[in-house]
Amino acid sequence: MGLSGNPQSEIAEETLDPQDWGALKALSHEIVDDSIAYLRDIRDRPSWRSMPAEVKAFFTSPLPRKPAGIAGIYRDVTEKLMPYPMGNNHPRFWSWYMGAGNYTGALGDFLAAIQGSNLGGGNHAAALLDQQVVSWCKEMMGFPASASGTLTTGGSEANLLALTVARNAKAGVDVRELGIAAIDKPLRFYASDQVHSCHRKAVEALGLGNRALRLIPTEKDFRIDIAALRQAIAKDRAKGFKPACLIATAGTVNSGAIDDLNALADLAAEQDLWFHVDGCVGALLAISPENAWRVAGIERAHSLAFDPHKGLHAPFEAGCVLIKDAAQHRAAFAVTPEYLESTPRGLAAGAWLHEYGLQTSRGFRALKIWLALKEQGIDKFGRLIDQAIAQGQYLSGLIEKEQRLELLVPTTINIVCFRYRPAQHLTEEALKALNTEIMLRLQEQGIATLSDTTLRGRHCLRVAVSNHRTRYSDLDLLVGELLRIGADLGP
């Protein structure tokens, strides 16, 4: 036993800090240099590439039991991980709808991890910065300063939080205390048949069941049919259901269609419905000089979900939900156990941010957004959105000039739906097989990454030009390669 009488005093105490800070500093400088080169030279790499068998096998190795040198581990990262990304930061990545990240945001993630703050709340600088970013988001979207909001993992969580508030506000009973079984009339939520699948998951998670989400037909332009919506609401009332929430889409994933937000806001007010806008694709058009008019009325929503990791190109993850009635927002989630009570001074004197969502422990995702907005200014991001829409329109023009390419729906914003169509007649099934093969060859050859979808029974290729690194020459290249591969495949 040691002199202190403490039996633990003779046992070596451990830490995760390095023994050699100098060596770690040198490696860190190397990592930064490599990271800058990785983004600087991104055009020299394929947009995507398949992993060889030995790389896939590397990621099946057993749980490590003993320590290994960090320099060797970093070599594994550079050889096995970095060359095989999803590719959404590449200038010719146009699948689904994603942001392309930015280096300043990556530094923000690094600094946030170094500072290590838990954004569940409290009296510290990171919590204030988080609140400032939410305030900026309210300003961008035209929401009042009295509204509340919280940063989330992404749009799916943001929509879930908003629909939770909507359910509780319209239930007519204390759902948190009594549960959904106490609701007198089954609730009904309404959205277009183009709504994102996360809303189905949300109503199911809320215990309402998928049948509570009424999918309303869309018009020719894929915007919700307001006459059909009105009829559905009336029929549900007659059957004893309670219409509760109207979900508008500001930018569908399939085609970029934007519902008539002002008309839907009017209808929601008339029918006493909660008006929610899923703006994960298009809400940030509100900051663009030339295209903000497309989302007029978004500021009238009771709640709004959108993604800074799309239009603001924050590194993943970064979503946001705004709720106009802050009291209703807090009432949906706040729980104050004895170990999280506020104090008049000290660390627990600050706001408890976890009271506005499901996570008690929250990452410091605000810093990457804050740094990029401070560095670039919101006007720059607005111009980038206009640029992406102009590029989408440019691609549409190229497609319309080519006899072997067919635009399947007019391009609304920066999502372009089209297909390769040879001169001779092919069945829909054969066209789907041909276009899928073209898409896969574009990916496998590292030329460009597209996705596909089906619009009213017609399969199509889909390009979402949401990448700040994309140039018009990339779109010229895409069309040329589409025609080349299509001709190679025949018929």
C-alpha positions as CSV (number, residue, x, y, z in Angstrom):
1,M,0.0,0.0,0.0
2,G,1.3,3.5,-0.9
3,L,2.2,6.2,1.6
4,S,-1.2,7.8,1.1
5,G,-2.9,4.7,2.2
6,N,-4.8,4.5,-1.1
7,P,-4.6,1.0,-2.5
8,Q,-5.0,2.5,-6.0
9,S,-1.9,4.7,-5.8
10,E,0.5,2.0,-7.0
11,I,-1.6,1.3,-10.1
12,A,-0.7,3.2,-13.3
13,E,-3.6,5.4,-14.3
14,E,-4.5,5.6,-17.9
15,T,-5.7,8.2,-20.3
16,L,-6.7,8.5,-24.0
17,D,-4.3,11.5,-24.5
18,P,-1.1,10.7,-26.4
19,Q,2.2,10.1,-24.8
20,D,3.9,12.1,-27.6
21,W,2.0,15.3,-28.4
22,G,4.7,16.3,-30.9
23,A,4.1,13.2,-33.0
24,L,0.4,13.8,-32.9
25,K,0.9,17.4,-34.0
26,A,3.0,16.3,-37.0
27,L,0.4,13.7,-38.0
28,S,-2.4,16.2,-37.6
29,H,-0.6,18.6,-40.0
30,E,-0.3,15.8,-42.5
31,I,-4.0,15.0,-42.2
32,V,-4.9,18.7,-42.8
33,D,-2.7,18.8,-45.8
34,D,-4.2,15.6,-47.2
35,S,-7.7,16.9,-46.6
36,I,-7.1,20.2,-48.5
37,A,-5.7,18.2,-51.4
38,Y,-8.6,15.8,-51.3
39,L,-11.1,18.6,-52.0
40,R,-8.8,20.7,-54.2
41,D,-8.2,17.7,-56.6
42,I,-11.7,16.3,-56.4
43,R,-12.3,16.6,-60.2
44,D,-9.3,14.3,-60.8
45,R,-11.2,11.4,-59.1
46,P,-14.2,9.5,-60.4
47,S,-17.6,10.5,-59.2
48,W,-18.0,7.0,-57.7
49,R,-16.1,3.8,-57.9
50,S,-16.8,0.2,-56.7
51,M,-14.7,-1.2,-53.9
52,P,-12.5,-4.2,-54.7
53,A,-13.0,-7.4,-52.7
54,E,-9.9,-6.8,-50.5
55,V,-11.3,-3.4,-49.4
56,K,-14.6,-4.9,-48.5
57,A,-12.9,-7.7,-46.6
58,F,-10.9,-5.1,-44.6
59,F,-14.1,-3.9,-43.0
60,T,-14.9,-7.3,-41.7
61,S,-11.9,-7.6,-39.4
62,P,-12.6,-8.5,-35.8
63,L,-12.9,-6.2,-32.8
64,P,-9.4,-4.8,-32.0
65,R,-8.2,-5.8,-28.5
66,K,-4.7,-4.2,-28.4
67,P,-3.6,-0.7,-29.3
68,A,-2.0,0.1,-32.7
69,G,-0.1,3.2,-33.9
70,I,-2.3,6.0,-35.1
71,A,0.0,6.7,-38.1
72,G,-0.6,3.2,-39.4
73,I,-4.3,3.4,-38.8
74,Y,-4.4,6.7,-40.7
75,R,-2.7,4.9,-43.7
76,D,-5.5,2.4,-43.6
77,V,-8.0,5.3,-43.7
78,T,-6.2,6.9,-46.7
79,E,-6.0,3.6,-48.6
80,K,-9.3,1.9,-47.7
81,L,-11.8,4.7,-46.8
82,M,-11.0,8.0,-48.5
83,P,-10.8,6.6,-52.1
84,Y,-14.3,5.1,-51.9
85,P,-16.8,7.8,-50.8
86,M,-20.4,8.0,-51.6
87,G,-19.3,10.9,-53.7
88,N,-21.8,13.6,-52.9
89,N,-19.1,16.2,-52.7
90,H,-18.0,15.5,-56.3
91,P,-19.1,18.1,-58.9
92,R,-20.8,15.4,-61.0
93,F,-22.8,13.8,-58.1
94,W,-26.5,14.5,-58.8
95,S,-28.3,11.6,-57.1
96,W,-31.2,12.1,-54.8
97,Y,-30.8,15.6,-53.3
98,M,-27.7,16.3,-51.3
99,G,-25.4,19.1,-50.3
100,A,-21.7,18.9,-51.2
101,G,-20.2,20.1,-47.9
102,N,-17.6,22.7,-47.5
103,Y,-14.1,22.8,-45.9
104,T,-15.0,25.5,-43.4
105,G,-17.9,23.4,-42.2
106,A,-15.5,20.4,-41.8
107,L,-13.3,22.6,-39.6
108,G,-16.4,23.4,-37.6
109,D,-17.1,19.8,-37.0
110,F,-13.4,19.3,-35.9
111,L,-13.5,22.3,-33.5
112,A,-16.9,21.2,-32.2
113,A,-15.5,17.8,-31.4
114,I,-12.4,19.3,-29.8
115,Q,-14.4,21.6,-27.6
116,G,-16.6,18.6,-26.8
117,S,-19.7,20.4,-25.6
118,N,-23.0,18.6,-25.1
119,L,-25.7,20.7,-26.6
120,G,-28.4,19.4,-24.4
121,G,-28.2,22.9,-23.0
122,G,-26.7,24.8,-20.1
123,N,-24.9,28.0,-19.5
124,H,-22.0,27.9,-22.0
125,A,-20.9,29.4,-25.2
126,A,-21.8,26.5,-27.5
127,A,-25.4,26.6,-26.3
128,L,-25.6,30.3,-27.1
129,L,-24.1,29.7,-30.6
130,D,-26.7,27.0,-31.2
131,Q,-29.5,29.4,-30.3
132,Q,-28.0,32.1,-32.6
133,V,-28.0,29.7,-35.5
134,V,-31.6,28.8,-34.9
135,S,-32.4,32.5,-34.7
136,W,-30.7,33.0,-38.1
137,C,-32.8,30.1,-39.5
138,K,-36.0,31.8,-38.3
139,E,-34.9,35.0,-40.0
140,M,-34.1,33.2,-43.3
141,M,-37.5,31.6,-43.4
142,G,-39.5,34.7,-42.3
143,F,-40.5,33.3,-39.0
144,P,-41.0,35.7,-36.0
145,A,-38.3,36.0,-33.4
146,S,-40.8,34.6,-30.9
147,A,-40.9,31.2,-32.7
148,S,-38.9,28.3,-31.5
149,G,-36.7,25.8,-33.2
150,T,-34.0,23.2,-32.9
151,L,-31.2,21.7,-35.0
152,T,-31.7,18.1,-35.8
153,T,-29.9,15.2,-37.5
154,G,-31.7,15.9,-40.7
155,G,-35.1,16.4,-42.3
156,S,-36.6,13.1,-41.2
157,E,-36.1,14.0,-37.5
158,A,-37.2,17.6,-38.2
159,N,-40.5,16.4,-39.7
160,L,-41.1,13.9,-36.9
161,L,-40.7,16.6,-34.3
162,A,-43.0,19.0,-36.2
163,L,-45.7,16.3,-36.6
164,T,-45.4,15.4,-33.0
165,V,-46.3,19.0,-32.0
166,A,-49.1,19.0,-34.6
167,R,-50.6,15.8,-33.2
168,N,-50.5,17.0,-29.6
169,A,-51.9,20.4,-30.5
170,K,-54.8,19.0,-32.4
171,A,-55.6,15.9,-30.3
172,G,-58.0,17.6,-28.0
173,V,-56.6,15.6,-25.1
174,D,-53.3,15.5,-23.2
175,V,-51.6,12.9,-25.4
176,R,-48.4,12.9,-23.4
177,E,-50.3,11.9,-20.2
178,L,-53.2,9.8,-21.6
179,G,-51.8,8.4,-24.9
180,I,-53.4,8.3,-28.3
181,A,-56.1,5.9,-27.2
182,A,-57.7,8.8,-25.4
183,I,-58.2,10.8,-28.6
184,D,-61.9,11.0,-29.2
185,K,-61.8,11.0,-33.0
186,P,-59.0,9.4,-35.1
187,L,-56.7,12.1,-36.5
188,R,-56.0,12.5,-40.2
189,F,-53.0,14.1,-41.8
190,Y,-53.0,15.2,-45.4
191,A,-50.1,15.4,-48.0
192,S,-49.7,14.9,-51.7
193,D,-48.9,11.5,-53.2
194,Q,-45.4,12.9,-53.8
195,V,-44.6,13.5,-50.1
196,H,-41.4,12.1,-48.7
197,S,-41.5,8.7,-47.1
198,C,-40.3,10.0,-43.8
199,H,-43.8,11.2,-43.1
200,R,-45.2,7.7,-43.3
201,K,-42.5,6.7,-40.7
202,A,-43.5,9.7,-38.6
203,V,-47.2,9.0,-38.4
204,E,-46.5,5.3,-37.7
205,A,-44.0,6.3,-34.9
206,L,-46.6,8.6,-33.5
207,G,-49.0,5.7,-33.1
208,L,-51.5,7.0,-35.6
209,G,-50.9,4.3,-38.2
210,N,-50.1,4.7,-41.9
211,R,-53.8,5.0,-42.7
212,A,-53.9,8.3,-40.8
213,L,-51.8,9.8,-43.6
214,R,-54.1,10.6,-46.5
215,L,-52.2,10.9,-49.8
216,I,-53.9,13.3,-52.1
217,P,-53.6,13.0,-55.9
218,T,-51.4,15.6,-57.6
219,E,-52.1,17.7,-60.7
220,K,-50.2,17.4,-64.0
221,D,-47.3,19.5,-62.5
222,F,-47.1,17.1,-59.5
223,R,-48.5,19.8,-57.1
224,I,-51.2,18.7,-54.7
225,D,-54.7,18.9,-56.1
226,I,-56.4,21.3,-53.8
227,A,-59.9,20.4,-54.9
228,A,-59.2,16.8,-54.2
229,L,-57.7,17.7,-50.8
230,R,-60.8,19.7,-49.9
231,Q,-63.1,16.8,-50.8
232,A,-60.9,14.3,-48.8
233,I,-61.2,16.6,-45.7
234,A,-65.0,16.8,-46.0
235,K,-65.3,13.0,-46.5
236,D,-63.2,12.3,-43.4
237,R,-65.3,14.7,-41.3
238,A,-68.4,13.0,-42.4
239,K,-67.0,9.6,-41.5
240,G,-66.2,10.7,-37.9
241,F,-62.4,11.4,-38.4
242,K,-60.7,14.6,-37.2
243,P,-58.7,16.4,-39.9
244,A,-55.7,17.6,-38.0
245,C,-52.7,18.5,-40.1
246,L,-51.9,19.6,-43.7
247,I,-48.4,18.8,-44.9
248,A,-47.3,20.9,-47.8
249,T,-44.2,20.0,-49.8
250,A,-41.8,22.8,-50.8
251,G,-39.8,20.8,-53.4
252,T,-40.7,17.1,-53.9
253,V,-37.8,14.7,-54.1
254,N,-39.1,13.1,-57.3
255,S,-39.4,16.2,-59.5
256,G,-38.9,19.4,-57.3
257,A,-42.6,20.4,-57.5
258,I,-43.6,23.0,-55.0
259,D,-47.1,23.0,-53.6
260,D,-49.1,26.3,-53.7
261,L,-48.2,27.3,-50.2
262,N,-50.4,30.4,-49.9
263,A,-53.4,28.5,-51.1
264,L,-52.7,25.7,-48.7
265,A,-52.2,28.1,-45.8
266,D,-55.6,29.6,-46.6
267,L,-57.2,26.2,-46.6
268,A,-55.5,25.2,-43.4
269,A,-56.8,28.3,-41.7
270,E,-60.3,27.8,-43.0
271,Q,-60.4,24.1,-41.9
272,D,-58.6,24.7,-38.6
273,L,-55.7,22.4,-39.6
274,W,-52.1,22.6,-38.4
275,F,-50.1,23.8,-41.5
276,H,-46.7,22.1,-41.8
277,V,-44.2,22.6,-44.6
278,D,-41.7,20.0,-45.5
279,G,-39.0,22.2,-47.1
280,C,-36.1,19.8,-47.0
281,V,-35.6,20.3,-50.8
282,G,-36.8,23.8,-51.5
283,A,-37.3,25.9,-48.3
284,L,-34.0,27.6,-48.7
285,L,-35.1,29.1,-52.0
286,A,-36.4,31.7,-49.6
287,I,-32.9,33.2,-49.4
288,S,-32.3,33.2,-53.2
289,P,-32.6,36.5,-55.1
290,E,-34.2,35.1,-58.2
291,N,-36.3,32.2,-57.0
292,A,-37.7,33.1,-53.5
293,W,-41.1,33.7,-55.1
294,R,-41.4,30.0,-55.6
295,V,-41.9,29.4,-51.9
296,A,-44.1,32.4,-51.1
297,G,-46.2,31.6,-48.1
298,I,-43.7,29.4,-46.4
299,E,-43.6,32.0,-43.5
300,R,-47.2,31.2,-42.8
301,A,-46.6,27.7,-41.7
302,H,-47.1,26.6,-38.1
303,S,-44.0,24.4,-38.5
304,L,-41.3,24.0,-41.1
305,A,-38.6,21.4,-41.6
306,F,-35.5,22.0,-43.8
307,D,-31.9,20.9,-44.2
308,P,-28.9,23.2,-43.8
309,H,-26.9,20.2,-45.1
310,K,-28.6,20.7,-48.4
311,G,-28.9,24.3,-49.5
312,L,-26.3,25.6,-47.0
313,H,-23.9,22.7,-47.8
314,A,-23.1,22.0,-44.1
315,P,-21.4,18.7,-43.7
316,F,-23.8,16.0,-42.6
317,E,-25.7,16.0,-40.3
318,A,-27.6,19.3,-40.1
319,G,-31.4,19.6,-40.1
320,C,-33.7,22.2,-38.6
321,V,-37.3,22.4,-37.4
322,L,-39.1,25.7,-36.7
323,I,-42.3,25.9,-34.7
324,K,-44.2,29.2,-34.7
325,D,-45.8,28.6,-31.2
326,A,-42.8,28.1,-28.9
327,A,-45.0,27.1,-26.0
328,Q,-46.6,24.3,-28.0
329,H,-43.1,23.2,-29.1
330,R,-41.8,23.0,-25.6
331,A,-45.0,21.4,-24.2
332,A,-44.5,18.5,-26.7
333,F,-41.1,17.4,-25.4
334,A,-40.1,19.1,-22.1
335,V,-39.3,16.8,-19.1
336,T,-37.5,18.1,-16.1
337,P,-36.2,15.4,-13.8
338,E,-34.5,16.3,-10.6
339,Y,-31.0,15.9,-12.1
340,L,-31.8,18.5,-14.8
341,E,-33.3,21.2,-12.7
342,S,-32.2,24.8,-13.5
343,T,-30.2,26.8,-11.0
344,P,-30.1,30.6,-10.5
345,R,-26.3,30.7,-11.4
346,G,-23.7,28.4,-12.7
347,L,-23.7,25.8,-15.6
348,A,-27.4,24.8,-15.1
349,A,-28.6,28.4,-15.4
350,G,-28.7,28.3,-19.2
351,A,-31.5,27.2,-21.4
352,W,-32.2,23.4,-21.7
353,L,-32.2,22.9,-25.4
354,H,-33.1,19.2,-25.1
355,E,-36.6,20.3,-24.1
356,Y,-37.4,21.0,-27.8
357,G,-36.7,17.5,-29.2
358,L,-36.0,13.9,-28.4
359,Q,-32.3,13.9,-27.7
360,T,-31.0,14.7,-24.3
361,S,-27.4,14.5,-25.4
362,R,-27.0,16.6,-28.6
363,G,-23.9,17.1,-30.8
364,F,-22.6,20.6,-31.4
365,R,-23.7,20.7,-35.1
366,A,-24.4,24.4,-35.0
367,L,-20.7,25.4,-35.3
368,K,-20.2,24.1,-38.8
369,I,-23.3,26.1,-40.0
370,W,-22.2,29.2,-38.0
371,L,-18.7,29.3,-39.4
372,A,-19.7,28.9,-43.1
373,L,-22.4,31.6,-42.7
374,K,-20.0,34.0,-41.1
375,E,-17.3,33.3,-43.7
376,Q,-19.5,33.4,-46.9
377,G,-22.5,35.4,-45.9
378,I,-26.1,34.4,-46.5
379,D,-26.2,36.2,-49.9
380,K,-23.6,33.9,-51.3
381,F,-25.7,30.8,-50.4
382,G,-28.7,32.5,-52.0
383,R,-26.8,33.0,-55.2
384,L,-25.6,29.4,-55.2
385,I,-29.2,28.2,-55.1
386,D,-30.0,30.4,-58.1
387,Q,-27.0,29.0,-59.8
388,A,-28.1,25.4,-59.3
389,I,-31.6,26.2,-60.6
390,A,-30.1,27.9,-63.7
391,Q,-27.9,24.8,-64.2
392,G,-31.0,22.6,-64.0
393,Q,-32.8,24.7,-66.6
394,Y,-29.7,24.5,-68.8
395,L,-29.6,20.7,-68.6
396,S,-33.3,20.6,-69.5
397,G,-32.6,22.7,-72.6
398,L,-29.8,20.4,-73.6
399,I,-32.1,17.4,-73.2
400,E,-34.9,19.0,-75.3
401,K,-32.5,19.6,-78.2
402,E,-31.6,15.9,-78.4
403,Q,-33.9,13.5,-80.3
404,R,-32.7,10.5,-78.3
405,L,-33.4,12.2,-74.9
406,E,-36.9,12.8,-73.5
407,L,-37.8,15.3,-70.7
408,L,-40.6,13.6,-68.8
409,V,-41.8,16.6,-66.8
410,P,-41.1,20.3,-67.1
411,T,-38.2,21.2,-64.8
412,T,-39.5,23.4,-61.9
413,I,-36.2,24.1,-60.0
414,N,-33.0,22.0,-60.2
415,I,-34.3,18.5,-60.4
416,V,-34.4,17.2,-64.0
417,C,-36.3,14.0,-64.9
418,F,-35.7,12.5,-68.3
419,R,-34.8,9.3,-70.2
420,Y,-32.8,8.0,-73.1
421,R,-35.2,6.9,-75.8
422,P,-33.9,5.4,-79.1
423,A,-35.7,5.9,-82.4
424,Q,-37.4,2.5,-82.5
425,H,-40.3,1.7,-80.2
426,L,-39.6,0.0,-76.9
427,T,-41.9,-1.1,-74.2
428,E,-41.8,0.7,-70.8
429,E,-40.1,-2.3,-69.3
430,A,-37.4,-2.3,-72.0
431,L,-36.9,1.5,-71.6
432,K,-36.5,1.0,-67.9
433,A,-33.9,-1.7,-68.4
434,L,-32.0,0.4,-70.9
435,N,-32.0,3.6,-68.8
436,T,-31.0,1.7,-65.7
437,E,-28.0,0.2,-67.5
438,I,-27.0,3.7,-68.7
439,M,-27.2,5.0,-65.2
440,L,-25.1,2.1,-63.8
441,R,-22.4,2.5,-66.5
442,L,-22.2,6.2,-65.8
443,Q,-21.6,5.3,-62.1
444,E,-19.2,2.4,-62.7
445,Q,-17.1,4.4,-65.2
446,G,-16.8,7.2,-62.7
447,I,-18.4,9.8,-65.1
448,A,-21.4,10.9,-63.1
449,T,-23.7,9.7,-60.4
450,L,-27.4,9.9,-61.2
451,S,-30.4,8.3,-59.5
452,D,-33.7,7.2,-61.0
453,T,-37.4,7.2,-60.1
454,T,-40.8,6.5,-61.6
455,L,-43.3,9.2,-62.4
456,R,-46.9,8.0,-63.0
457,G,-45.7,4.7,-64.3
458,R,-42.8,6.0,-66.4
459,H,-39.3,5.2,-65.3
460,C,-36.8,8.0,-65.7
461,L,-33.3,9.1,-64.9
462,R,-33.1,11.9,-62.4
463,V,-30.5,14.6,-62.0
464,A,-30.6,16.9,-58.9
465,V,-28.2,19.8,-59.6
466,S,-27.6,20.8,-56.0
467,N,-23.8,20.8,-55.9
468,H,-21.9,24.1,-55.6
469,R,-19.0,22.5,-57.5
470,T,-21.0,21.7,-60.6
471,R,-20.2,23.7,-63.7
472,Y,-22.1,24.0,-67.0
473,S,-19.3,22.0,-68.7
474,D,-20.1,19.1,-66.4
475,L,-23.7,19.1,-67.8
476,D,-22.4,19.2,-71.3
477,L,-20.2,16.2,-70.5
478,L,-23.1,14.3,-69.0
479,V,-25.3,14.7,-72.1
480,G,-22.4,13.6,-74.4
481,E,-21.7,10.5,-72.3
482,L,-25.4,9.6,-72.1
483,L,-25.7,9.6,-75.8
484,R,-22.4,7.6,-76.2
485,I,-23.4,4.9,-73.8
486,G,-26.9,4.8,-75.2
487,A,-25.6,4.3,-78.7
488,D,-23.1,1.6,-77.5
489,L,-26.0,-0.3,-75.9
490,G,-28.3,0.0,-78.9
491,P,-30.8,-0.8,-80.2
